[in-house]
Amino acid sequence: MKLVIQIPCYNEEMTIADVLSELPDVIPGISSIETVVIDDGSTDNTIARARANGVDYVIKNIGNKGLGNTFRIGVDFALRIGADILVNTDGDNQYPGSYIEPLVLPILEGHSDIVVGNRQTDSISHFSVTKKFFQRLGTLLTRLLSGGDLVEDAVSGFRAYSRAALIELNVTSEFSYVLDTTLQASNKKIKTSSVPIVTNAPTRPSRLFSSIWEHMWKSGKQLLRVFAMYRPLRVFISLGIFFGVIGSVPLLRFVIDYFYGSGGLGKIQSLVIGGVLISVSLNMFALGVIGDMMSKNRNLIEQVLSKTKAREIESEDKSMYE
């Protein structure tokens, strides 16, 4: 059983040595542990520090590709070197390496295919009240959209994935992979669980976003986009009902005036506005049907893609040992 620990990095020369030094050398049930640093266009000495501190592999992106793309590159590489379990941790030393063993345990025991490190954000002292509130709100929204109690910390990047989960999942976001893979796991019935962790003190501000509002905006867009990809009928039917209800109000106003008032002459604007909104509503219903058919095709394509990836990886693994 091979464990691959990947560390996406962007200008982490001050912390990468600490991250690597905390990683476990031995875990019961794991026969080998290999480390991969994925350098996302760093301009400092991140790579040199990583190599000096014993990292097994270094992947260097040409330019800054973003966390989502960097994670996907790491997943492809981990599968090709025979990873049975992949753990993703951060290069800023936010997540203590001592929690990797409990993180992979549910996968080793066959209870889960994805395990998320729950940072217990309510107890993090350096999180503001506002940040804690929006962390809870984001996790609640993710649970509602996914249709179940998947994770207790939806935006935690400290995660373990089984080989089967890595083959099934397809990262579609450049911003971040966590919400993307969480919603995909729900729709693909991939078993996900959480383990509690305590994070280290922050070493720098986040580079994914400049403020909590930017984070909310980007995360919200990603949640809605991924949800619409997998549940288009629910999204567009809901929008259709919304516009239909709003549009019926001015139309009803016109009808009442037409039969019991001035014959509708003074309410033409209500007829126009209501007609436009009802037209939008009908278009939403049509888009929901079209989107649902496209979603079924996407499911078939993803099944073929998963089987293709599995065959390619199996072929490469065999060639490595011949």
N, C-alpha and C positions, 0 to 999 in steps of 0.2 A: 504494500500500500504506500504510494508515493504522495507526499504533501508538497505542494509548491506554494511558497509565500511570495506574493508580488507586492511591490511597493512603488506606486506611481509617484514621481518626484518632479518638482519644478523649483529649481534654486533652493535645494535643501541641504547645502553643504554644512550648515551649522548643526543639524540634527540627525542626519542619516547614519552617522556612526553610532549614536545612542539607540536608534531604531534597530540596527543590525545586531548590536550587542545584547539586546533584550530578547531576541528571538530564541526559541527553544532549540536545543540540539537533539533531544530525544523525547518522543511522545509514545506511550504504550499503544500498540496497534499500528504504528506507522513505521515502515521499514526504512524510508529515506526522506529527508527534508532538504529541499533545494530552494534557494532564494533568487528572486529576479527583481532588479531595479529597472523601471521603465522611465527613462528620462524624457520629459516632455518639453524639449527645447531649452534646457537650462543654460544660463550664461555664466554660471559660477563653477566651482570645483566639485559639484555633486558626484559626477561619475568617478573622478579620481579618489574621492573619499570613500565611495562605495567599494571600489576595487581594493583599496588599502585595508578595508575592514572585512574582506572575505566574502563578498557577494559572489554567487555562482555565475549569474548571467547579468549582462547589461544590455538593454534594448534602448537605442537612441532614436527618438522621433526627430525628423527634420522639420523644425519649426514647432510651434505650440499648437497641438491638435485638440486640446481640451480633455477633460477628465473622462467623458463618455467614450471617446475614440481611443484614449490611452488604455482604459479598462478592456475594451474589445481586443486591442492588439495583444494585451497581456493574456487574455483568455485563449486566443488562438495559439499563442506560443506555449502556454502551459499544457494545453491538450496535445500539442505536437511532441512535447518531451515526456508525455506519459503520465500527466498528473491524474491522480484519483480524487484528490481534494485540492481545491484552490482556496487560499485565504488571501483576502485583500486588506492591507493596512495602509496607513498614511505615512508619508515621509516626514511629517512635522512632529512625529513622536507623540501624537495625541492618544494613541491606543497602546497600553502596556503589552509587551510581548508575552507576559505571563498568562494572559487570558486566551492565548491561541489554543492551548490544550482543551479547556472547557468548551471553546467555540467549535472545535471539530468533533467532540465526543458524540453529540447526537447523530452526526453523519456516520461515524464509526459504528455506532450501535444500531444503525438502520432506522432511526426514528424520524429523520429529516433529510431533505436534500439541500436546503438552504438554512443557515443559522446566522442570525443578526445579533451583533453585540449591542445590547440595550444600555445606553449611557446613563439611564435614569436621570433625565435632564432636570427634573424638579429638584434634585439634590446637588446640582453643579453650581458651586458658589460664584463662579465668574460669569454665569449667564444672568442677564438682566431679567426682571419680571416680564418685560415685553417679549423678550426672546423665548422665555420659557412658555409663555402663553401661545405664541405662534408655533412653537415646536409641538405642543399638544394639539393645536388646531390642525396642523399639517398631518400629523399621524392619524387623527380622527377622520379627516377627510379621505386619507388614503384607505383607511379601513372601510369607510362607507362605500367608496368607489369600487373597492376590491370585493366587497360582499362578504367579508369575514374578518375575524380577529387574527390577521396575519402576523403583524409585528407590533412591538411596543415602542419602537423608535424608528420611524419610517425613513429618516434621512441619515441614519448611521452608516458610515462607509466601512465599518469593521465587520466583515462578513466572510463566511465560509460557504463554498459551493461544492457539491458532489460533481463527479464527472458527468453523470446523467443530466444534471441540471444545466451544466455548462453547454452541453450539446443542444439542449432544448431552447435555451434562451438566445435572443438576438437583440443586441443593444442598438437602439435606434436614435439615441439622443447624444449630442455633442456636449451638452452642459454637464449632466451627471447621469450615472447609470442606476442609481439606487431606486428611485421611484419607478423608473422604466422596468427594471427587472422584478420589482415587487409586484406591480400590477400584472406583468406577464406571468409570474409564478401563480398568481391567483387564477388567471384565466386558463392556464395550462395544467391546473391541479397539481402543482409541484409543492410538496409539503415544506412549509416554512415555520421556523420557530425562533425563539429569542433566548439569550442568556444574559444575565445582568453583568455589567462591567463598571469599573470606575476609571475615568480618563485621567491622563496626566494634565498638569497645568499648561495653558496655551503658551506656545513659543512665538507666535506671530498671528496677525489678523488673517482671516480667510482670504484666499485669492480667487475663490469661486464667485464671490459677490462683494460689493463694496458696502452694502447696508442690508438690514433685514428686509427692507421693502423690495430691493432688487431681488433678493433671494425668494421672497414670496411671489413676485411677478414671474420669475423664470420657472419656479417649481409649479406654480399654478397652471401656467401654459403647458408644461410638460405633462402634468397629471391629466388635464382635459384632453390633450392630444392622444395620449396613450389609451385613455379610457374610450375615446371616440373610435380609435382603431379597432378595439376589441368588442365594444358594445355600441356600435353606431345606431342600432334601432332604438335603444333606450334613450340615447342622447337626442336624436332628431325627433323622435316622437314626443319627448318632453318639451323640446323647443316648439314643436308644432302645437301642442296643447296650450303652451304659454301664450304664443301669438294669437291662437284661436280665441282664447278666453278674453284677451285684451281687445281683439278686433270685434268681438261680439257686442261689446258695450256701446260703441258709437253706432253700430248697425241697429242695435235694439232701440237706441235713441231716435234714429231716423224712422224706423218702422212705427214706433209709437206716435211720433209727430205726423207721420203720413196718414195714419188711420184716425187719429183722435185730435189732430191739431190743424196745422196750416197746409196739410197735404205734402209735407216734406220739403216745401220750398225754402224754409229757413234752416234746414238741417242737411243741406247738400254736402257740406264739409264733413259731417259725420259719416255720410255714405261713402265718400271718397276714402277717408282714413280707415274706416272699418273694412272696406273692400280690399285696400292694400294689405292690411294686416292679415285678413283671411287668406289672401293670395300667398303671402309669405308662409302662413301656417300650412297650407296645402303643399307648398314647395318643400317644407321641412319634412312632412310625411313622406313625400316622394324620395327625398334624399336619404331618409332612414331606410327605406326598402332597398335602394341602390347600394347604400353603405353596408347593409346586412349581407347582400349577395357578394360584395367585394370582400367582406370579412370572412365569409365561408371559403372563398378562393384563397385568401391569405393563409387560412389555417391549413389548407391542402398544400400550399407552397412551402409553408414552414415545416410540415411533416416531411416533405421531400428533402428540404434543406437539411433537416436534422439527420435523416438517413444518409445523405450524401456526406455530411461532415463525419459521421461515425465511420463510414467506409474508408474515407480518406485518411482519417487518423489511425484506424486499425491497420491500413496498408503501410503507413509510415512507421508505426510502432514495430511491425514485423520486420521491415527493412533495416531498422536500427539494430536488431539483434542477429541478423543474418551475416 
